[in-house]
C-alpha cells in the first residue's frame, strides 16, 4: 500500500502554508481502517490485562508503582505472544479458524502470574493464615453479611458443633 504524497497550499493561511496530503484508493482506506481496528483490539486486550485486579493503592507513589508493574506485565505478555506468533505464524493466518490472540494473551498472563507468585500449596496457605487474614475479609458493608448471620443462627441451634465447610 503506497500512496503518493502531495503538497497542497492552504488557502487563506499565508503564502508559505502547505499541507501534506496523500491520495488513497478506496481499497487502501479500507485496509488502513482494518489495521487501525486491530490496534484498537490490541489496546483493549492490554487494558483487560491492566485492569484484571482492582487497584487497591491510594498513595500516588504506590499507584504509580502498581501501574508500572502492570505495564511490565503487558510488555512481558506481548513478548510471549509475539514469540508464539513468530514460531507458528500459520496459526494466525488461517481464515477458517485462527488462534485467538486474546486467548493466547490470557495464557501468557497466567504463565507470567504463576512465575511471579510461585507455587502455593494448601499447607502453605494454612501455615500463613494469620498473615492472610486481612486479605480474606470482605469489605465493610452497611448490611450484615447474610452467610455470617446464617452461620451464627445455625450455631445457636445446633447441639453438636460441626465445622462448616465453605
Beta strands, then each sheet from edge to edge (+ up, - down):
strand 1: 5-9
strand 2: 18-22
sheet 1: 1+ 2-
end
